[in-house]
Amino acid sequence: MQYKMGRTRRWVIFGALVLVIALVGTGIALKRAGSKDAAAGDLDGAGGSEEKVALASNSKAGKSAEQDKDGKAPVPVSISAVASGTISSYISSTANLVAEDEVKILAETEGRVDDLRVEEGHRIGRGQVLATIDRSDEEMSLKKAEFRAANAQIAYDRAKQVVADSLMSQEQFDKVRMENDIAAQELAEARWKLDKTAIKAPFGGRVTERAIRPGQHVRPGDHLFTVADFDPLIARIYLPEKDVYGLKEGRQVRISLKAHEEVRFVGRIRQISPVVDTATGTVKVTVEANDPPSEVRPGAFVTIDIVRETRTRATLVPREAVVRELQEAYVFVARDGAAVRRPVALGLEENGHIEAVSGIEPGEDVIVAGQGNLRDGARVKVIANPSVQEPKPKPDLPRRG
């Protein structure tokens, strides 16, 4: 009985294996049939794929037309034309523009400020009264001096008659004459003190400082006003000895305000010191401003440019176009859509332009923006750059005084 049951189990296992093998074979057959159908579909759609490949090729060709031989797009740049003109080199220095005539007015008598007649900024004339000090004490002193002088004069006149009649000794007469002289001197002193109660301007100009107020008690030596004459305004600069050679008195210079560099005016060299400062090796040069604008004030900080050398018909390159590397300088010239590197020898520099002694000619177009990473022969595309502007020339000045 047990033998029969074992035999039956073996037949069941065998049947299951046969069924599994059949199912696997059916799956393989179905997979092969699907592959054939897919291949047929690919053959039917071959025409559409060729069109897609053609479009992709055309896109790549169009993109290549805008690229250079290394596959890089043209570099956008801005250009400026090289010009021909006049350029100068300057000796530049800074200084304060000051009034040559400036004084502090001090009190010469004691008293209370009675009347204040001017304020800071007022224009004044020579001898004009700026303030007065109470005159009461000086007026009384003057009256006493006048009485003493009158009495002394009467005594002196009588003594002259008496000595003429030989009724007075010469010694007594000399004493009377001396008393008369002393009384006259005291009268003059009293008048002088009274006159000093009126504070007067020593010269015409403007009041730059008022140091007193009404009612203030002042003593001799106290600071009352500061008065300055704005014409002329001068600046004292100190130049190295080598820079002074060739300079002459009368040569015109260019002056500009540091606070507003657009404000420019001319001046002239008025004096050149005859000695060299042994401590600094410099020479003092006094510059006088010629008719400065009304907004220029004494004390203003200015830049003074003195023409050292001038060259006409120079080749002028914008400063932005010049690339410097160690001892070498070069520019990029835009020609036929490409950047051509051009070494240049530089000369004078002024007002946003540099003189090119060699390497480039007027009329050529140099790249002034976008040349930072350019290389020789790189393709470029010229675009407008509003941030790059042509420098405005500074006003010309006579070159020699």
C-alpha positions, 0 to 999 in steps of 0.5 A, spaced: 500 500 500 505 504 501 509 503 495 503 505 491 502 511 494 509 513 493 508 511 485 502 516 485 506 522 488 512 521 483 507 521 477 504 528 480 511 531 480 512 529 473 506 532 471 507 539 474 514 539 471 511 538 464 506 544 465 512 549 467 516 547 461 510 548 457 508 555 460 516 557 459 516 555 452 509 559 450 512 565 453 519 565 449 514 564 443 510 570 444 516 575 446 519 573 439 513 575 436 513 581 439 520 583 437 518 582 430 512 586 430 516 592 433 521 591 427 516 592 422 513 598 425 520 601 425 521 599 418 514 603 417 516 609 420 523 610 417 521 616 413 519 620 419 526 619 423 530 621 417 526 628 417 528 629 424 535 627 423 535 632 417 532 638 422 537 636 427 543 637 422 540 643 419 540 646 426 547 644 428 549 647 421 546 654 423 549 654 430 556 653 427 555 659 422 555 663 428 561 660 432 568 661 430 573 655 428 574 653 436 566 653 437 566 659 441 561 665 439 563 672 437 565 676 443 561 682 444 565 689 444 565 696 443 570 700 439 572 707 438 576 711 433 583 713 434 584 720 433 589 725 431 590 731 436 594 735 441 596 732 447 600 735 453 604 733 459 603 737 466 607 738 472 601 737 477 601 739 485 595 741 490 595 747 495 590 751 498 587 757 494 588 763 499 587 771 500 594 774 499 592 780 504 588 777 510 589 780 517 586 780 524 584 786 527 585 787 534 583 792 539 587 798 541 583 801 546 579 798 552 572 799 553 565 796 551 563 794 544 557 800 543 556 799 535 557 793 531 556 795 523 558 789 519 557 781 519 561 776 516 561 776 508 560 783 508 564 787 503 568 793 506 572 799 503 578 802 506 577 806 512 570 803 513 568 803 520 566 796 522 564 797 530 565 802 535 567 802 542 564 806 548 567 813 547 565 816 554 572 816 557 576 818 551 572 824 550 573 826 558 580 825 557 581 829 551 577 835 554 582 835 560 588 834 555 585 840 551 585 845 557 592 843 559 594 844 552 591 851 552 594 853 559 601 851 557 600 855 551 598 861 554 604 860 559 609 859 554 606 865 550 607 870 556 614 867 557 616 869 551 615 876 552 618 876 559 624 873 557 625 878 551 624 883 556 630 880 560 625 879 566 625 871 566 631 867 566 633 862 560 632 856 565 625 858 567 623 859 560 626 852 558 621 849 563 615 853 561 617 851 554 617 844 556 611 844 559 607 846 553 610 841 549 608 836 554 601 838 554 601 838 546 603 831 546 598 829 551 593 832 547 595 828 541 595 822 545 588 823 547 585 824 540 589 818 538 585 814 543 579 817 541 580 815 534 581 808 536 574 807 539 572 807 531 574 800 529 576 801 521 578 796 515 585 797 513 584 795 506 578 794 502 575 786 502 570 782 505 569 780 513 571 773 513 570 773 521 567 777 527 570 775 533 566 780 538 558 781 539 555 788 542 556 789 549 562 785 550 568 788 554 574 788 550 582 790 552 588 792 547 590 786 543 583 782 543 581 779 536 575 783 533 575 781 526 578 778 520 578 781 514 581 779 507 582 781 500 580 776 495 583 779 489 588 776 488 587 769 490 594 765 491 596 758 492 603 756 494 606 750 491 612 746 492 616 743 487 622 738 486 628 742 484 628 738 477 621 740 475 622 748 476 628 748 471 625 751 464 619 755 468 618 762 468 614 767 472 608 769 468 607 762 465 599 761 465 597 755 469 590 751 469 587 751 476 581 746 478 577 745 484 578 739 488 571 739 490 568 740 483 573 738 478 568 741 473 570 748 475 576 750 472 580 757 471 587 760 469 592 763 473 599 765 472 606 763 476 607 770 479 614 768 483 619 763 483 623 762 490 630 764 488 633 758 493 632 751 494 629 748 501 635 744 503 630 740 508 625 738 502 629 739 496 623 743 493 622 750 491 616 754 492 612 757 487 607 762 488 601 762 483 596 767 482 589 766 480 586 770 474 579 772 475 576 766 478 569 764 478 565 767 484 564 760 487 571 760 489 572 761 496 579 763 499 581 756 503 579 752 497 583 746 495 585 746 488 589 742 483 594 746 479 597 744 472 603 747 469 604 745 462 611 741 461 611 739 454 606 739 448 605 735 442 601 736 436 598 731 431 599 726 436 596 719 435 591 719 441 588 712 443 582 712 449 585 710 455 580 704 456 583 701 450 590 700 452 592 693 456 598 693 460 602 687 462 608 688 465 613 692 461 608 691 455 602 695 452 597 693 446 591 694 444 586 690 440 584 693 433 577 691 430 578 688 423 573 684 419 569 681 425 576 679 428 580 682 434 587 683 432 592 684 437 597 690 436 603 692 441 604 699 442 609 704 444 606 709 449 607 717 450 604 722 454 597 721 457 592 727 458 584 727 459 582 720 458 587 719 452 594 716 451 599 718 445 601 712 441 608 713 439 608 707 434 603 701 433 597 704 430 594 709 426 589 715 426 582 712 423 583 705 426 578 702 430 580 700 437 576 695 442 574 699 448 570 694 452 570 687 452 577 686 451 579 683 457 579 676 455 580 677 448 586 673 444 589 675 437 584 673 431 578 672 436 571 673 432 568 679 435 561 682 434 561 690 435 555 693 439 553 699 442 556 701 449 553 707 452 557 707 458 563 708 454 563 715 452 568 720 449 572 724 454 571 731 453 578 735 452 580 740 457 580 748 455 587 749 452 591 754 455 597 758 452 603 754 453 609 759 455 609 765 459 
